[in-house]
Amino acid sequence: MDLGLKDKSVIVTAASKGIGKATALGFLQEGARVTICARDQQALEAAREELQAATGGQIVAITADVSDPQQLQALVSAATAAHGETEVLVNNAGGPPAGSHTDISAQQWQQAFDLTLQSAVRLTELVLPGMKKAGWGRVVNLSSYSVKQPMDNMMLSNSIRLSVLGWAKTLANEVAADGILVNTVCPGWTDTARVASLLQQKSAATGASVDEVRNDIAANVPLGRIASAQEIANVVVFLASNSASYVTGAAIPVDGGAAKVL
């Protein structure tokens, strides 16, 4: 299937590893021109070299902290200079730290707000004018299946990610007439560095081994396993394509059936 993404200008944030990097790979394989960013310059450059070697595609890497408005402006300026106006934006960011209500400080609430919600709002605001002018655009947000089913000890993520979902659904209605689609992908447990860290934390708290924790999680997923990052990326790339031309305002779980609610 030709997804119609050849030569599209794409930004993928938090793309030095995990789902972000897998998503950048998926777009490059479709012939898109991709700009990636992350805070860690060394990890970002390693990812750029790996993706370049794997695809031979057009890729630019910009060091940026998505919670910083000035760095977001610099990111979009660099992407525009390299590849023209952004046609596809993938809003992705590292998840806020685990913790219960009593564990979380006012500063952590503000940091989670800036990282998870404001980064998506601000970056989307920067690329919407070009999308509206072109009469075509795609915004895909990476979230979590916790928006369907809150996860224990994940107060910040459960709260702020729902804000992103409400913003995205409202924005989808506002920009539909401009030919811009806005959707959210909600991964379940996925084989990433963040999940590895969460497994380590749960292991330390319970005394179970990391493998035991992982196996217990997988046992509660109907498909019986944790996802690969590429399985999540495949859905993101599809939603950015011409083949998803009648999908907007959706929050799509990609969780192996783990969420127990519709």
N, C-alpha and C positions, 0 to 999 in steps of 0.2 A: 504494500500500500504506500502510495506517495502521499506524505503528510503535508506537502506544500510548504515546507519550512526552509527550503534551499534559499540561501542568501538573506534570510530574515536576520535582523539585528536583535540579539538577545542579551539580557543581563541576568545573571544568576548570582545571588549573594550567598555568603557563607559557603563557598564552593571549594575550599581547600581539601575537604574530606567528606566522607559520608554521603548522605543523600544529595547534597549540593553538588559535589563533584560528579556523582553518577548522573545527575540531571544535565550538567554541562556536557558530559560525554554523549548523552543521548541526543542533544541538540547538534553537536558537532557531527555526529554520525549521519544526521539528516541534512548536512550541508549548511547549517546556520552559521552565522558569524557571532561569536560568543565573547562577552566580557564577564570575567569572574572577579570576585573580591573576597577578602578575608582579612582579619586583623593581623595574623601571623605572616609576615612577609616571606620568611624562609619556607614555611609549609605551602604558602600560596604559589611561590615560584616552582617548587617541586611538583605541585599539582599541574601547573601550566605545562611544564616540560613533559610530564607523563601523558597528559591529554593531547598535546601536540604530536608526540611520538606515536600515539595510538591511532590518531585520525588524520594527521596532516592538515587539519582544519585551521580556520582563521580564529585565533584566540588571543585576547588581551587580558592581562592580570593587573588589577589595581588594588593596592593595600588600602583597606578602609574599614573603619568601625561603623557599623550601620546605625548605632545609637547616636552618632554625631552628625548633626544636620550639615555642617560644612563639608565633612568628608563625603556625604552622600552627593552633594552638589558637585564635588570634584570627580566622583565616580561617574556620574551621568555625563559630565563634560568630556571626560576621557573616552567614554564609550561612544559618544556622538562624534567626536573627532576621528575615531578609528573606524566606526561602522555605520555612521549616520544615525538618524533618529531611532530611538528604541521602539521596536515593534512588539517584543515579548519581554515581560518582566516577571521574574520568579522571585518572590519575596521569601527569603529564608533567613533564619537566625538561630544561633545556638539557644537551646532552651534555658529558662531560668532555673536556679538551683532548687533542689528538692527541699521540702520542709513543711511543717504544719503551721497553722495560724499563729501559734504562740512562739514559733521559732523565727518568724520573719520580722525584720526591722522596717521602719519607714523608708530607709534608704534603699533596701532591697525591693520594696514595692515600686519605688520610683524607677530604679534601674530596670526592673522587669517591664514596666510600662514603656520606657524608652526603647528597650531592645526588641520587644515582641510586637507591640502595637504601633508606636510612633514611627519605628523604622519603616514599616509597611506603608503607613499613611504618607509620610514625608517623601519616600522614594516614588510612590505612585503619583503623587502630586507633580513631581518633576517630569515624569514621562507622559502624563496624560495629554498635555497640549499637542505634542507631536502625533500621538495616536488619534486625537480628535481631528487634526488637520488631514491625516491620511484616511480617515474613515475606517480604520481597522486597527485592532490592538488586542493583546491578550495579557491579563494579569492573573498569575497563578500564585496563591499563597500556600506555603507549606506549614501545616499545623500539627495536630495530633488527634488520635481517636478519642482522647480525653474530652473533646468537646461533645462527644456523644455519651461518654461514660466516664465521669471523673475518676482519677486514679488516686489511691491512698498516698498521703504524704507529698502531694504535688500541688499545694495550694496556689502558688504563683502561676504555674502553667495552666491549671484548671480554670483559673479566673481570667487571666489576661488573654489566653487564646480564644475564649468565648467572645471577648471584645472584638478581636480581629474578625471573627465570624460574622458578628452583627454589622460591623463596618463594611465588610466585603459584600454581604447580601444587599445592603442599602445602596452601596456604590454601583453594584451590578445593575440595579434598576435605573439609576441615574444616567449611566453612560451607554445603556443598550442601544439607544437610538443613534449613537455615534459609531456603531459597529465595533464596540469594545466589549469583550467578554471578561468577566471576573469570576474566578472559581477558587475553591480551597480544597487541597488534598490533605487528608487526615490519616497519616500513617499510624499503624499499630507498632508493636515491638519490632524493631529493625536492627540489623547487625551493623551498628555504628559505634564510634568511640564514646558518644554520650550514653548509649545504652550499656556499654561495657562498664562505664563509671557507675551507673545506677545499680548494676548487678553487684559490683564491688561493695557499694554502700549497703545494699541489702544483705549481702553475705556477712559483712562486718557486724551488722545489727542483729542478725538472727543466729549466727554461728554455723549456718549451712555453707557448703562450698559454693563457689561461683557456678560450677557446673550443675549443682543441685538446684540453685536458684533459677538458672536458665531453663533447666528441664521442667521445673514446676510451672514457669511462665508458658513454655511451649505446650504443656499438657492442657492449658486452659484456652488455647487457640484451636478452633475447630480444624484448621488445616494441620495442626500438630507441629508447627515450627515457627521460628522467627523469620521475618522477611529479609531478603537481600536489599541493599540500597537501590540496586537497579530496578527491582520490581516496583518500587515507589516512583522512581524516575520515569519509568515507562508511562505511567498515568499522567504525570506532569506534562511530558512531551505531547501526549495525545491531546490533552486539553488545550494546548497552545496551537494545535494544528487546525487546518481547514476541515478536517473530518469531525471536529467537535463544534461545528458552526452553530448548533442549536442548544448548546449547553452554557448556561450562565447562572450565576447566583447559587451554584451548587456547592455542597460540602460533601465530598466523596470519601468515605472510609476506605482505606486500603490496609486492612488489619487482619486478614485471614479469617474474618468472621468473629473476631474477639468481642466486639461491642455487642451487648445483649439487648440493645434498644434499636429502633428503626432510625 
